[in-house]
């Protein structure tokens, strides 16, 4: 059942539209002061201000994370979660548009708060830090921050509207090689070159690429390659992302990549350690009915999303929202902005994320999420199903 043209939708739309100038200003304010993972203190304060003013009950520092928060409004049995992201990328700021995500989340929450009593819902905004690196949502899941949510939603900006967006599972690795320093000219024979171990490993990884399964990816950087040209490097480090279409394919890729990393150590007489930098991200599994409801609303707003048959062919990197959607019903649609040909994680996208097109996406995203929440709450069968799923999850956790 669509939420459009109902009394609740009219009220929610009016609340979002009344706050539109404030929501756009919030998006621009977050973009103007980008903050990195787990250090988004100013951004959190900006996001919480309009929620607190509306009467949301705010708890900060949840899940043991200083920049994670929970803002709650209403007391109905159906708890609708909206995720806000606000961390930026090193050097290029909000080139993934998390400022748009946060502002849309606030707008959707304001809209749903307007009709919470009529619909019998509780609206929860979860502030989720460190999506780019650190896996804030994974840590919050493990700490129980999502335990009482019947569903979770958010929107993410991109070059095109994609409703049933897909992502890749991801492992975030550090590979440190330990050799032995020596004078690179006077006594190179006494050294064990950790930098050479990195080179051998990267060559092996490059050769592996031609034999990867569809959807498997490896990419990384040399984070430490030595300290001076005349010192044989005694330590070197690689930082690598491994991605795959699902957890099983990621496990296979991990096994093969580890052999490449081990080859670097074996060839050079070094030792090596592999550690996980951040929690592993699982692939997005959007809820079909929530996706259908969102699609109907975004189309009513005049947008033309990518056809369903092409969605699976457009994976969007990786996100810790994938972990959420593998635990409870959720969606992570992409809302399109005019980026002039740029894509996320390019400096030009950071500029596009505060354009007029992005400002429209903030409002459209808020309206579409709020309307989706209303449609769920008004559909008795879907509502009961969500509550039953929640009860089963909570029973398993006891």
Order of alpha helices (4+ residues) and beta strands (2+ residues): alpha-alpha-alpha-beta-beta-beta-alpha-alpha-beta-alpha-beta-beta-alpha-beta-beta-alpha-beta-alpha-alpha-alpha-beta-alpha-alpha-alpha
